[in-house]
Amino acid sequence: MFLMETATVHTEKMVFGGNTIAKIDSKTVFIPYALPDETLSINIVQHKNDYDNAEIIKIIKASEHRKQPECEYYGICGGCNMMHIDNEYQRELRKQMLCDSFKAEKIDIPGQIQAVYGPDFSYRARFQLTNGGLCRKNGNEVIEIKKCLCAEDQINSYLESTPFAKRPQGRTHLFASSRLSGDEKVKITQEEKTVQKSRQFDKYSKKLKIKENHYFAGTVASPQNTVQVQLADKTISFDVRGFFQSNLYVFEKVLNIIKDTLPGGKNILDLYSGCGSISVFLADKYENVVLVEHNRDALVFAEQNMAGKKHVSYGLSGAKWVQTCASSCPAFDACVVDPPRSGMEKEVLSYLCKSNIPLVLYLSCNPSTQNRDCSCLIKAGYSIKQLYLLDFYPNTSHIESLAILEKNV
């Protein structure tokens, strides 16, 4: 519904999700593409019981941090929502949103939140296309794009050299980076009627180092779906159809923080371990690594990546591992946990609260579930020693984080 209810407001702060709030007669109004401390003419587009949604009609007084977005598709595609803000201030806003999320659970953050970041553009190695393009913001229409400023150069070379009409249909995932090992070729897994189209990509493949595949369907991995990337001194393999970090520049820095934080010892637990991309580094500091991962396709790659390193892998959900296997495992000197957006399963959280594991490193892609879980760990006798903003997605409001928790003696 489009309501012609205009007002002039002065904005207050940016909140989780990237909208900035203002007040009209004490009622909160959420405004996308606004910044704190701006005076705006707005139109109310939606009424809710406790808040309204609005859009900017005119910027009367702009923030000193507002800039002209560099991307021609900004505000049209459903990706970036903070490119109108200078990059340094973007990080400060994401840090503030992360801090506010923890304060909502009455969790005190010691010291300053540290930001771990890399390039502001040309950082994204994982990319998804729908029918050869990107979906329009808040819609299903596909937008033809020739370049994404956030994508790594190899992906943009692919987009620029492949006409829109000749790109594969359906949902397609690409992974492209200068960190790919060997002579990778462009591959695609889809119906036979579109396989013929994909052969045109081969001439670009060696030069661009692109892996391309359709949505992961749980089928057995094959060499054409296997990607190998170089991170620090390790070569890590995974299925292009499955999950892997999109920003390798930041991920490598996060791995270094994990290695520097962990003191080393006998046994370490890696919960929600995926393909073992963190476990392979844990094995350098611990005599034995225990991996727990419900996706057995990913665990096949974890076994390859952990070859020659002492470890035990469990192809179970965290909850099932707690119920059936945890009691038979050795005492752990530390734990790394990297759950999905829903956070830790209640059984896993209960296990950790009772475990007395001295050090827990909790990575998260959702601050609201992370602070919920951290609140339980704090009640069980843990303290947060450091909180990091992991800035994997510049120009967006997406927040990932790392909390270092120690058991109180």
Secondary structure, 3 states (H helix, E strand, C coil): CCCCEEEEEECCCECCCCCEEEEECCEEEEECCCCCCCEEEEEEEEECCCEEEEEEEEEEECCCCECCCCCCCCCCECCCCCCCECHHHHHHHHHHHHHHHHHCCCCCCCCCCEEECCCCCCCECEEEEECCEEEECCCCCEECCCCCCCECHHHHHHHHHCCHHHCCCCEEEEEECCCECCCCCCCCCCCHHHHHHHHHHHHHHHHHCEEEEECCCCCCCCHHHEEEEEECCEEEEEECCCCCCCCHHHHHHHHHHHHHHCCCEEEEEEECCCCCCCHHHHCCCEEEEEEECCCHHHHHHHHHHCCCCCEEEECCCHHHHHHHCHHHCCCCCEEEECCCCCCCCHHHHHHHHHHCCCEEEEEECCHHHHHHHHHHHHHCCEEEEEEEEECCCCCCCCCEEEEEEEECC
